[in-house]
Amino acid sequence: MDIPAEIGKFVRVNRLDERCEKVLRELENATARKVMGLAGGAHSFELSGDIRDPTAVVMARVRKAREGGGRPARRRASRSRSRR
């Protein structure tokens, strides 16, 4: 897959600004694919719905992808027993 070409298409289709395009081009390929919805998951390539600021939507995707997916890992509650 030609990631630079896909980024260019993603930027055009979603009418993203230059700052957002620069950020996308600086991402690792796997992260860029995830943000653009090309790696499966919840995101779609073309943003849909009534979106006022598509750049903000994509930048939020980038932030979540950098943080490891956006959902915090669930931790098991540890039970400590004190013996007396």
Secondary structure as the mmCIF struct_conf table of DSSP 4:
data_model
#
loop_
_struct_conf.conf_type_id
_struct_conf.id
_struct_conf.beg_label_comp_id
_struct_conf.beg_label_asym_id
_struct_conf.beg_label_seq_id
_struct_conf.end_label_comp_id
_struct_conf.end_label_asym_id
_struct_conf.end_label_seq_id
HELX_RH_AL_P HELX_RH_AL_P1 ILE A 3 ASN A 14
TURN_TY1_P TURN_TY1_P1 ARG A 15 ARG A 15
HELX_RH_AL_P HELX_RH_AL_P2 GLU A 18 GLU A 26
BEND BEND1 LEU A 27 LEU A 27
HELX_RH_AL_P HELX_RH_AL_P3 ASN A 29 VAL A 35
TURN_TY1_P TURN_TY1_P2 MET A 36 GLY A 37
BEND BEND2 ALA A 39 ALA A 42
BEND BEND3 PHE A 45 GLU A 46
BEND BEND4 GLY A 49 ASP A 50
BEND BEND5 ARG A 52 ARG A 52
HELX_RH_AL_P HELX_RH_AL_P4 PRO A 54 ARG A 66
TURN_TY1_P TURN_TY1_P3 GLU A 67 GLY A 68
BEND BEND6 GLY A 69 ARG A 71
HELX_LH_PP_P HELX_LH_PP_P1 PRO A 72 ARG A 74
HELX_LH_PP_P HELX_LH_PP_P2 ARG A 76 SER A 78
#
